[in-house]
Amino acid sequence: MRPTRRATSVTALSLVLLTMAACGEPPAPRPQPPAPEIGAADIERALGTETTLTFWSWVPKIEKTVALFERKYPKVKVNVVNAGQSRAEYTKLQAALRTGTGVPDVAQIEYFALPRFAFSQAVSDLNMYGAEGLRKRFSPSAWDQVDLNGSVYAVPQDTGPMTMIYRKDVFDRLGLKPPATWDEFVTVAEQIRKKDLRVFITSVDPTDAGVADSLIWQAGGRPFAIENATTIRIDLQDRGARRWAKLWTRLSREKLVEPAVNWDAAWWKKMASGRYALWITGAWAPGVIDGAIPQTRGAWRAAPLPSWETGKPVNAENGGSGVAVLSRSRHQLAAYGFARWLDSDPEAVRSLSAVSGVFPATTELMRSREFLDVKIPVLGGQRANRLFTEGSTQVAKGWQYLPFQLYANSVFGGSVGRSLSDATDLNVGLRAWQSRIGAYARRQGFQVSPEQ
């Protein structure tokens, strides 16, 4: 549980939700809490009853893991629907919630988006079914992101402890080593530009709030917080945010990094060519690289994210999601039983890791020899899961997302992103971002602190 969050007032929360609905948010369904005596036997009974569940997920090849569930629980049929990834899925989900038509029973939801669906009561509090008992099965950084004010709104599936994925061939050719600190990062970036003007140490995406959030998190920033049911704290001028801004303003102004929208064909072509010596990303990245640019297999290696202080590693998460039960589902117990099995059963999490390439949230798999000893081909056979697992234990506590983080991320490009593209002071962009987020929060009925 996140220590800065306080218990919410049901009455105050209801007022906020009514305001959000009036501003175009989907109406909150009336919660239907189960009888308090519901327990494990009831869930098993539901899994032994003829039921069809609809599961929205974008995870590649997840049908293979779902098939294992159906083999164990043959009475339950799970229809897997890829409704799009991230924002694409959430847009469709919000539309379904508004109309009450086509709402799935369970859905993959990223951690940054989960508070939005929790605040509107679109997803169920899984503590009603005993979810709190799963806590010890998951890494603290994963559990903290599904536990909001003591309520659990999803079963964690995967995490993204941050890392550097670097081109060993490029570093070897230039006679350089991956940086261990952010000061070294600047030095190596300068050396790369001196040795080969065709290469940048990395790219920076002016449209991607997620990486900026993660790096601010790692720098010690805690700019977002839900103070209580009606008050949001937004402080993008705290120490960590300013620390991040100072570093990346310098990198941008001195043209040591290249602004580039990630993930499109042009960017992947540059990644394949070696234009970028490294990628600051999450532990899920090796599988993505192998699928997008398989011709570079073996050229990459993983290294820890640079630290701010020598010998004091601190990490953050980038990406990750959980499986939530929609409040409108008519099969709550079976839906929860499926989500619990999918993300915590040893057979399931091994399958998800091996078949779909997700980095696990469960400590049992992360500590297992079979997982730690995996040689990753795209990383030249490196046993990088050891590094990623260690990085997971170093994730700093206390990070929170806003209940409208989807909106906050959508206006990043027009504020902070503009400063990145123009190579101007990122603090100006952060202040503009804060102003836009704060104005939106007030329109939703929240009080915003500090006063802006």
N, C-alpha and C positions, 0 to 999 in steps of 0.2 A: 504494500500500500504506500502511496506517496504521502510523505509527512506533511506537506504544505496544504493538502486538501482537507477541508472540514466537512462535517456532515451537513447535508442540505436540508432546507426546510421544504416540506412537501407543498405547502401553500405558496411559498415564494417561487418554487420551481414551476408550479402550475401556471403562475402568472407569466413567467418567462416563456414557457412553451406556447401559451396562447398568443403572446406577442410574435413569436417566431412564426407561428402558423399564419397570422395576419399578414406577415411580410412575405408570404409565398412559400414558406417551408411546409412540408407535408404534415397534415394533421396527425396528432399523436393518437394512436389507438388506445382504447380503454384497456388497461392492464387486466389480465385474468390470472391472478396468482393461484397456484395450485394449493391443494390442502397441505397443511404443514407436516403431515405424517408421510408425505411422499419421500421415498428413499431408493436405495439401490435396487431392491426387489421390484419396485414399481417400474423402474427404468428397464430392467431386464424383461419384465412382462410386456412392456410396450414394444420392445425389440423382437418379441416373439409373436407379435400380432401382425396380420396382413396390413401393410402400410406402404404408401408410395410417397417418397420425399423428393422435393426439387432442390437441388444444390447448385448455386451459382458460384463458379470458380474459373479463374483464368490460368491456374497452375497447369503447366504442360504435362500431359500423360497422367493426370491425376485419376483418370478412369481406371487405370490398372490397380491403384490402391483401393479405390472404391469397390472394385470387383472382389478384393479380398474380404471387405466388410460384408458384401452380399453373400459370399460363400459361408461366412461365419453366422450371419443372421439372414437366412434365406427367405424369411417372411417379409423382409423390408427391401423394397426396390428403390434405388436412388437414381433419379434422372439428373445427370450432370449437364448443366447449361453454361456455356461460355458467353456471358452477356457483355464481354469486353473487359479490358483491364483498367483498374483504378477509376479515374474520373468517368470513363465511358460506362462502366458498370454502375457507378453511383448515380449518374444521371438517370439511367433506366430504373434503378431501384427507387429513387425519389418519385419518378412518374408513376410507378406501380403503387407506391404507398398513397399517393394522392387519389388515385382512382379506386384503390382497393382491389385491383385486378392484376393477376399474374405475379403476386408477391411470393418469392420462394420461401421454403421452410428454413433453409440455412444458406448463408452467404459468406464468401470470403470478403473480409474488410480489412484494409490496411490500418495500422495502429493510429496513424495521423488522422484518419477519417472516422475512427470509431466513436470519439466523443460526440460528433454531430448526430449520429444515429442513436446514441445512448440518451442524449438530452431530449430528443424528440420522442423517446420511448418506442422507437421503431424496433429495437432489439430487446430481448428479454434479459433480466437480471438472472444469471445462471446460478447464483447462490441459492435460488429456490430449489434447485435440484442437487445441491451439495457440491457445487464447483469449487468452493473454498478448499475442499479436501484434495484438490489436484495441485495446489500451490507448490508443494515440495518437488513435484515432478519437473518443474520448469525453471529456467534461469531467472534470477531476480529481474533482469532488464526486460525479459519477455512478459513476466507476470505483471510488473508495474504498469505496463502499457494496456492491459485489459482490465485492471482494477481501478475503477473510478469511484472515489468516495466510499470505498468499502464494498461496492457492488461490482460483480464480474460480468462483463458484457460479451465476452468471446473466450474461446479456448485458444491459447496461442498455438500457432502452427510453425512459423519460421521467424528467424531474426536476421539482422544484417549488421553484425559488428563491423565497424569500419576498418579498412585496410588499404594498402597501396598495392595495386597490381601493376608491375613495371615490366618494361621490355628489357630483358637481360642482354639481348643482342645489341640494343642501342647503348645501354650503359657500358657494356664491354668495349664496343667500338670507340666510344668517347673517353674511355679510361676513367669512368666515374663509378661511385657507389651510391646506392639509394640513401637518401637523407634520413637521419634518425631523429632530428629535431626540426622545428620550423625555421630556426636560424640557418641550419644546414640546407633546408629546402630552398631558401632564397639564394644561398651561395651556389648550390648545384644548378639552379635555374639560370643563374648568370653564366656559369661555366658552359652549360649546354649551348646558350646563344652565342658565346664566343667561339666555340668549337664547330658549330654547324647551324647556320641561320635557317636551315630548313626544318629544324626541330625545336619544339617547345617542351618544357618539362611536363605540361599538362594543358588541357583546355578547361575553360570555365563557362558554364552554361548560364546565360543571362535570364533564362526562363525557368530554372530549376530551383525552387525554394527548398526542396528536400535536402540537397547537399549543403546549402548554406545553413539551414537549421541544424544539421548534424555537426558541422564544424563549429558553430556557435556553442552548441551543447558541449563539445569536447573542449572548447576554450574556457568553459566555466560559466557560460551564459545561461540564464533561466528567464527568458524574456516573456514567456506566456504562463499564466496561471489562472485557474478558476478559484477565486478567493472564497466565494460562497455561491449560492444559487442565483444571485443577481449581480454579482460583481466580478469583473474580469480584470486581471492585471496584464498590462502590455507595456514592456519596458525594453525597447530595442536600443537603448543606450546604456545598458548595464555593462559591467566590466568585461564579460565574455564577448558580448556583441561588439564592443569597441575594440577589443583585442583582435577579433576576427577582421573587422573593417580595416584596421591599421595595416595588417599583413597583406590582405588582398588588394587594398588600394595601391600599395607599393608594387606588388606583382603586376597589376594591371597597368599602372602609369609607366612603369619601366619596360612594358611589353615583354615581360618574362613568361606570361601565359597568354593563350589565344582565346578570345571569346568565340564560342561555337555552340550551336544548339546540338545537344547530344541525341543519340539514338537514331538520327535519320541516316539515309544512305551515304550522304557526303561525309558525315562524321565517321561512320564505320570504315569508309574508304581510307580516311586519314589515319584512323587507328591501325588499320592493316599495314599501311605504308611505313609506319614508324614515326610519323610526324609528332606524336605525343609519346614522351618517354614513359609516362605512367598515368594511371587512372585512379583517382581517389574515389572509393566506392564501398560497397558492402561485400560481405563474404559470399554472397550469392553470385558474384560476378564471373567466376571461372566458367560456369556452365553457359552463361550468356555469351561470353567471348567465343567459346567453342562452337556455339550454334550460329553466331553471326559472321565470324571470320575464321573458319576452321583452318584456313591456309597458314595461320600464325601459330598453330598448335605447337607447343614446345618452346616458343620464344619468350613466354611470360614467366614471371615468378611473383610471389607474394611477399610483402614485407609489412611490418607494423606501421600504423599511421604515425607520422612524426609527433613527438611530444613537445609540449611547451617548455618543459624543464628536463634537463638531462637526468636520466635515471628515475624519472617519475612518470611512468606511462599512465595516461588517462584516455579512455576511449568513449565512443558514442555509438548509437545505432543509426543505420541508414537503410530504411526499408523494413520489411517484415509485416506479417498480417496474422489475423486470427479468424476462426470460424464462429460466426454468431448465429443465434437462433432468432428468427424474426417473430415479433410479438403477435403477428397475425396468423402464424402457423397454427393449424388445427391439430398438429401432431407434435406438441411441445416435448413430450418425454422421449419419443423416438428420435426427434431432431437433435435433442441434447445428447442422447446416447450415441448417435452417429458422430457428432462433433467431438465428443469425448474420446471415442475410439479412434477416430481419424488422426487426432493430434497428440494422443498420449499412449496408445497401445504400442508396445515395442515392435510388433510386426508391422504396424502401419507406419510408424515414423522411420523405420529402416527402409521401407518401400519408398516413401516420399523422398528420402535423401538419395537413394540409389537411382530411382527411376525419374523423378522430377527435378532433382538437383537442388532442392531447397536446403538452406542451412537450418538445422533443427533448433527448436526452442527447448527440447527436453534435455535435462542434464544427463539422464541415463545413456542416451546415445552419444552425447558429446564426450562423455568420459570413457566410452567403450573403446577397446583396442581395435576392433574392426573399423571404427570410424576414424580414429586418430592415425591409423597406419595406411589409409587409402592414399595411393599415389595418383595424383591428378594429372592426366596427360597434357592438358593445355598449359599446365605450369611445369612442364618438363619432368614430370614424375615427382614433383615436390610433395611432401606430406604436409600440405598447407593447413589441413584441418587442425593440426596442433596449434599453429599460430592463430587461427581464427578463434579457436576455443579459448585460448589464453586472452585474446582480445575481448571476448565476451565477458570474462570475469573482471575486466577493467572498465566496464561501462559505468560512467558516473551516474549517480542517483539524482532524482529530483526533477527530471525533465517532464514538462507537461505540454500537451497540445490544446488548442482552443476548441470549443464546441462548433466553431465555424472555420476550422483550419482549411477546409476546401476553398472557401472564399479567400482567406488570407493568402494561400498559395497562388490563387489565380491572379492576384494583383501584384505579385512579387516582380514580375517582368517589367511592369510600368513604373516601378519605383527603384528598388535595388538593382534590378536588371538593367535599367537605363544607365545607372552609374557604372556598372560593369562594362557595358558596351562602349560607353564614352570615356572610360578610363578616368573617371572623376572620383571625388571623395565618397567613399561608400557610406560614411556616416550621414551624408545628405540623403542618400537613397534609403537608409534605415529609418531616418526620421519621416520621410515621405511615406514609407510603408506603414510605420506606426500610425501616422495620421489617418491613412485610409482604413486600416483595420479598426482603429478606435471609433471612427465615424460609423462604420458598419455595425460595430457592437452596440453603439447607442441606438441605432435604428432598430435593432432587434430587442431593445428593452433592457439591455445590460447597463449597469454603471461601470465606468472604466477608471481604474487607478493605475498609475498616479494621474492626477488631473492634467489634461492636455489642452 
